[in-house]
Amino acid sequence: MNKQELENRLIDFASSIIRLTITFEKNYAGNHLLGQIIRSSTSPALNYGEAQSAESKKDFIHKMGICLKELRKLLFVLK
């Protein structure tokens, strides 16, 4: 997978999750989880973009680690 394919997949994933959240119940708990889900699903695409302009290999690895952290957080919330 090349850089553009990964970027496209992350963007498609974020938009799919946003469409999914439209079906959630609108109440205090639902709104709280919706916010977390939307932040965690959009963050990897944004952080991947940041990683592309990393100042060093170490910085790139750090920013990609943030992407992974957000995806793990999302997995936990969706379980």
OpenMM code with the backbone's topology and positions (N, CA, C; nanometers):
from openmm import Vec3, app, unit

residues = "MET ASN LYS GLN GLU LEU GLU ASN ARG LEU ILE ASP PHE ALA SER SER ILE ILE ARG LEU THR ILE THR PHE GLU LYS ASN TYR ALA GLY ASN HIS LEU LEU GLY GLN ILE ILE ARG SER SER THR SER PRO ALA LEU ASN TYR GLY GLU ALA GLN SER ALA GLU SER LYS LYS ASP PHE ILE HIS LYS MET GLY ILE CYS LEU LYS GLU LEU ARG LYS LEU LEU PHE VAL LEU LYS".split()
positions = [
    Vec3(0.0859, -0.1178, 0.0000),
    Vec3(0.0000, 0.0000, 0.0000),
    Vec3(0.0901, 0.1236, 0.0000),
    Vec3(0.0594, 0.2171, -0.0874),
    Vec3(0.1404, 0.3385, -0.0929),
    Vec3(0.0777, 0.4483, -0.0052),
    Vec3(0.1472, 0.5617, 0.0022),
    Vec3(0.1025, 0.6720, 0.0888),
    Vec3(-0.0383, 0.7190, 0.0544),
    Vec3(-0.0648, 0.7347, -0.0740),
    Vec3(-0.1948, 0.7868, -0.1166),
    Vec3(-0.3072, 0.6886, -0.0848),
    Vec3(-0.2814, 0.5598, -0.1019),
    Vec3(-0.3837, 0.4594, -0.0701),
    Vec3(-0.4171, 0.4601, 0.0783),
    Vec3(-0.3145, 0.4684, 0.1632),
    Vec3(-0.3394, 0.4722, 0.3073),
    Vec3(-0.4165, 0.5984, 0.3448),
    Vec3(-0.3767, 0.7110, 0.2894),
    Vec3(-0.4478, 0.8356, 0.3176),
    Vec3(-0.5948, 0.8249, 0.2756),
    Vec3(-0.6187, 0.7719, 0.1567),
    Vec3(-0.7566, 0.7555, 0.1095),
    Vec3(-0.8368, 0.6613, 0.1987),
    Vec3(-0.7743, 0.5535, 0.2431),
    Vec3(-0.8442, 0.4595, 0.3312),
    Vec3(-0.8790, 0.5235, 0.4651),
    Vec3(-0.7879, 0.6027, 0.5189),
    Vec3(-0.8151, 0.6698, 0.6461),
    Vec3(-0.9282, 0.7713, 0.6316),
    Vec3(-0.9300, 0.8431, 0.5208),
    Vec3(-1.0366, 0.9405, 0.4965),
    Vec3(-1.1700, 0.8689, 0.4763),
    Vec3(-1.1699, 0.7609, 0.3988),
    Vec3(-1.2931, 0.6833, 0.3774),
    Vec3(-1.3442, 0.6246, 0.5084),
    Vec3(-1.2517, 0.5770, 0.5913),
    Vec3(-1.2889, 0.5217, 0.7212),
    Vec3(-1.3560, 0.6278, 0.8081),
    Vec3(-1.2954, 0.7448, 0.8140),
    Vec3(-1.3521, 0.8533, 0.8950),
    Vec3(-1.4912, 0.8918, 0.8461),
    Vec3(-1.5083, 0.9026, 0.7161),
    Vec3(-1.6400, 0.9411, 0.6649),
    Vec3(-1.7430, 0.8310, 0.6886),
    Vec3(-1.7022, 0.7046, 0.6831),
    Vec3(-1.7936, 0.5937, 0.7122),
    Vec3(-1.8389, 0.5969, 0.8579),
    Vec3(-1.7465, 0.6234, 0.9475),
    Vec3(-1.7809, 0.6300, 1.0901),
    Vec3(-1.8737, 0.7482, 1.1160),
    Vec3(-1.8478, 0.8608, 1.0531),
    Vec3(-1.9354, 0.9774, 1.0709),
    Vec3(-2.0766, 0.9441, 1.0240),
    Vec3(-2.0877, 0.8759, 0.9093),
    Vec3(-2.2214, 0.8348, 0.8622),
    Vec3(-2.2879, 0.7389, 0.9611),
    Vec3(-2.2097, 0.6500, 1.0210),
    Vec3(-2.2625, 0.5565, 1.1208),
    Vec3(-2.3176, 0.6299, 1.2422),
    Vec3(-2.2503, 0.7359, 1.2848),
    Vec3(-2.2918, 0.8056, 1.4066),
    Vec3(-2.4266, 0.8750, 1.3921),
    Vec3(-2.4709, 0.8975, 1.2710),
    Vec3(-2.6022, 0.9604, 1.2492),
    Vec3(-2.7133, 0.8743, 1.3078),
    Vec3(-2.6889, 0.7421, 1.3158),
    Vec3(-2.7911, 0.6495, 1.3655),
    Vec3(-2.7951, 0.6400, 1.5181),
    Vec3(-2.6989, 0.7004, 1.5863),
    Vec3(-2.6933, 0.6911, 1.7323),
    Vec3(-2.8063, 0.7705, 1.7967),
    Vec3(-2.8476, 0.7213, 1.9137),
    Vec3(-2.9512, 0.7903, 1.9895),
    Vec3(-2.8959, 0.9214, 2.0453),
    Vec3(-2.9768, 1.0231, 2.0378),
    Vec3(-2.9345, 1.1549, 2.0854),
    Vec3(-2.9803, 1.1747, 2.2306),
    Vec3(-2.8914, 1.1483, 2.3231),
    Vec3(-2.9132, 1.1746, 2.4653),
    Vec3(-2.7760, 1.2055, 2.5256),
    Vec3(-2.7701, 1.2263, 2.6542),
    Vec3(-2.6444, 1.2673, 2.7167),
    Vec3(-2.5324, 1.1671, 2.6902),
    Vec3(-2.5582, 1.0398, 2.7178),
    Vec3(-2.4554, 0.9373, 2.6992),
    Vec3(-2.4220, 0.9211, 2.5504),
    Vec3(-2.5238, 0.9183, 2.4668),
    Vec3(-2.5020, 0.9046, 2.3235),
    Vec3(-2.4201, 1.0191, 2.2675),
    Vec3(-2.4510, 1.1402, 2.3086),
    Vec3(-2.3765, 1.2575, 2.2609),
    Vec3(-2.2306, 1.2529, 2.3050),
    Vec3(-2.2089, 1.2067, 2.4278),
    Vec3(-2.0723, 1.1963, 2.4794),
    Vec3(-1.9918, 1.0963, 2.3955),
    Vec3(-2.0511, 0.9793, 2.3734),
    Vec3(-1.9824, 0.8774, 2.2935),
    Vec3(-1.9662, 0.9211, 2.1483),
    Vec3(-2.0666, 0.9884, 2.0947),
    Vec3(-2.0567, 1.0375, 1.9568),
    Vec3(-1.9362, 1.1293, 1.9392),
    Vec3(-1.9180, 1.2190, 2.0329),
    Vec3(-1.8043, 1.3107, 2.0252),
    Vec3(-1.6724, 1.2362, 2.0258),
    Vec3(-1.6619, 1.1373, 2.1158),
    Vec3(-1.5381, 1.0595, 2.1245),
    Vec3(-1.5148, 0.9782, 1.9978),
    Vec3(-1.6202, 0.9171, 1.9469),
    Vec3(-1.6085, 0.8353, 1.8264),
    Vec3(-1.5678, 0.9208, 1.7060),
    Vec3(-1.6285, 1.0349, 1.6917),
    Vec3(-1.5959, 1.1218, 1.5785),
    Vec3(-1.4517, 1.1730, 1.5888),
    Vec3(-1.4108, 1.2137, 1.7087),
    Vec3(-1.2726, 1.2611, 1.7252),
    Vec3(-1.1717, 1.1500, 1.6955),
    Vec3(-1.1983, 1.0310, 1.7493),
    Vec3(-1.1034, 0.9206, 1.7320),
    Vec3(-1.1025, 0.8647, 1.5902),
    Vec3(-1.2111, 0.8797, 1.5173),
    Vec3(-1.2128, 0.8279, 1.3805),
    Vec3(-1.1546, 0.9265, 1.2796),
    Vec3(-1.1607, 1.0545, 1.3086),
    Vec3(-1.1049, 1.1534, 1.2165),
    Vec3(-0.9578, 1.1849, 1.2464),
    Vec3(-0.9173, 1.1660, 1.3693),
    Vec3(-0.7808, 1.1976, 1.4100),
    Vec3(-0.6731, 1.1221, 1.3318),
    Vec3(-0.6880, 0.9913, 1.3061),
    Vec3(-0.5811, 0.9222, 1.2332),
    Vec3(-0.5521, 0.9824, 1.0952),
    Vec3(-0.6536, 1.0189, 1.0207),
    Vec3(-0.6308, 1.0793, 0.8890),
    Vec3(-0.5569, 1.2121, 0.9024),
    Vec3(-0.5971, 1.2912, 1.0005),
    Vec3(-0.5321, 1.4206, 1.0198),
    Vec3(-0.3877, 1.4038, 1.0664),
    Vec3(-0.3655, 1.3108, 1.1582),
    Vec3(-0.2296, 1.2872, 1.2071),
    Vec3(-0.1417, 1.2228, 1.1011),
    Vec3(-0.2008, 1.1430, 1.0133),
    Vec3(-0.1232, 1.0858, 0.9035),
    Vec3(-0.0738, 1.1977, 0.8115),
    Vec3(-0.1579, 1.2946, 0.7877),
    Vec3(-0.1170, 1.4101, 0.7092),
    Vec3(-0.0013, 1.4843, 0.7749),
    Vec3(-0.0081, 1.4969, 0.9067),
    Vec3(0.1013, 1.5608, 0.9809),
    Vec3(0.2291, 1.4777, 0.9696),
    Vec3(0.2150, 1.3462, 0.9754),
    Vec3(0.3324, 1.2588, 0.9692),
    Vec3(0.4045, 1.2732, 0.8355),
    Vec3(0.3308, 1.3039, 0.7309),
    Vec3(0.3919, 1.3178, 0.5991),
    Vec3(0.4902, 1.4351, 0.5937),
    Vec3(0.4735, 1.5294, 0.6842),
    Vec3(0.5675, 1.6420, 0.6870),
    Vec3(0.6538, 1.6381, 0.8132),
    Vec3(0.6793, 1.5178, 0.8622),
    Vec3(0.7612, 1.5023, 0.9821),
    Vec3(0.9016, 1.5568, 0.9587),
    Vec3(0.9595, 1.6055, 1.0653),
    Vec3(1.0922, 1.6657, 1.0548),
    Vec3(1.2044, 1.5623, 1.0621),
    Vec3(1.1717, 1.4430, 1.1071),
    Vec3(1.2722, 1.3373, 1.1162),
    Vec3(1.2009, 1.2024, 1.1170),
    Vec3(1.2796, 1.0958, 1.1049),
    Vec3(1.2221, 0.9616, 1.1110),
    Vec3(1.1576, 0.9384, 1.2477),
    Vec3(1.2227, 0.9858, 1.3532),
    Vec3(1.1695, 0.9713, 1.4885),
    Vec3(1.0360, 1.0453, 1.5027),
    Vec3(1.0267, 1.1632, 1.4462),
    Vec3(0.9024, 1.2416, 1.4491),
    Vec3(0.7928, 1.1700, 1.3717),
    Vec3(0.8277, 1.1112, 1.2563),
    Vec3(0.7307, 1.0359, 1.1767),
    Vec3(0.6763, 0.9181, 1.2572),
    Vec3(0.7638, 0.8439, 1.3201),
    Vec3(0.7224, 0.7282, 1.4010),
    Vec3(0.6322, 0.7731, 1.5147),
    Vec3(0.6657, 0.8832, 1.5785),
    Vec3(0.5834, 0.9356, 1.6874),
    Vec3(0.4429, 0.9703, 1.6387),
    Vec3(0.4344, 1.0389, 1.5264),
    Vec3(0.3039, 1.0798, 1.4736),
    Vec3(0.2224, 0.9602, 1.4260),
    Vec3(0.2857, 0.8606, 1.3699),
    Vec3(0.2149, 0.7386, 1.3308),
    Vec3(0.1687, 0.6633, 1.4549),
    Vec3(0.2444, 0.6727, 1.5626),
    Vec3(0.2023, 0.6125, 1.6896),
    Vec3(0.0747, 0.6768, 1.7422),
    Vec3(0.0616, 0.8066, 1.7216),
    Vec3(-0.0600, 0.8771, 1.7620),
    Vec3(-0.1784, 0.8258, 1.6802),
    Vec3(-0.1578, 0.8023, 1.5515),
    Vec3(-0.2643, 0.7452, 1.4665),
    Vec3(-0.3104, 0.6120, 1.5233),
    Vec3(-0.2152, 0.5262, 1.5558),
    Vec3(-0.2478, 0.3946, 1.6092),
    Vec3(-0.3203, 0.4053, 1.7432),
    Vec3(-0.2752, 0.4965, 1.8270),
    Vec3(-0.3385, 0.5178, 1.9576),
    Vec3(-0.4852, 0.5574, 1.9412),
    Vec3(-0.5135, 0.6462, 1.8489),
    Vec3(-0.6512, 0.6902, 1.8260),
    Vec3(-0.7372, 0.5766, 1.7713),
    Vec3(-0.6806, 0.4947, 1.6827),
    Vec3(-0.7557, 0.3814, 1.6292),
    Vec3(-0.7857, 0.2787, 1.7382),
    Vec3(-0.6901, 0.2557, 1.8282),
    Vec3(-0.7140, 0.1639, 1.9409),
    Vec3(-0.8218, 0.2190, 2.0336),
    Vec3(-0.8180, 0.3483, 2.0573),
    Vec3(-0.9192, 0.4110, 2.1425),
    Vec3(-1.0573, 0.3937, 2.0804),
    Vec3(-1.0673, 0.4136, 1.9509),
    Vec3(-1.1941, 0.3973, 1.8810),
    Vec3(-1.2435, 0.2535, 1.8910),
    Vec3(-1.1547, 0.1582, 1.8739),
    Vec3(-1.1921, 0.0173, 1.8847),
    Vec3(-1.2503, -0.0116, 2.0226),
    Vec3(-1.1880, 0.0436, 2.1256),
    Vec3(-1.2357, 0.0233, 2.2629),
    Vec3(-1.3759, 0.0834, 2.2809),
    Vec3(-1.3978, 0.2011, 2.2296),
    Vec3(-1.5275, 0.2678, 2.2451),
    Vec3(-1.6365, 0.1934, 2.1688),
    Vec3(-1.6024, 0.1383, 2.0533),
    Vec3(-1.7019, 0.0696, 1.9727),
    Vec3(-1.7356, -0.0702, 2.0237),
    Vec3(-1.6523, -0.1268, 2.1089),
    Vec3(-1.6796, -0.2617, 2.1613),
    Vec3(-1.7967, -0.2627, 2.2564),
] * unit.nanometer
topology = app.Topology()
chain = topology.addChain("A")
for resn in residues:
    res = topology.addResidue(resn, chain)
    for name in ("N", "CA", "C"):
        topology.addAtom(name, app.Element.getBySymbol(name[0]), res)
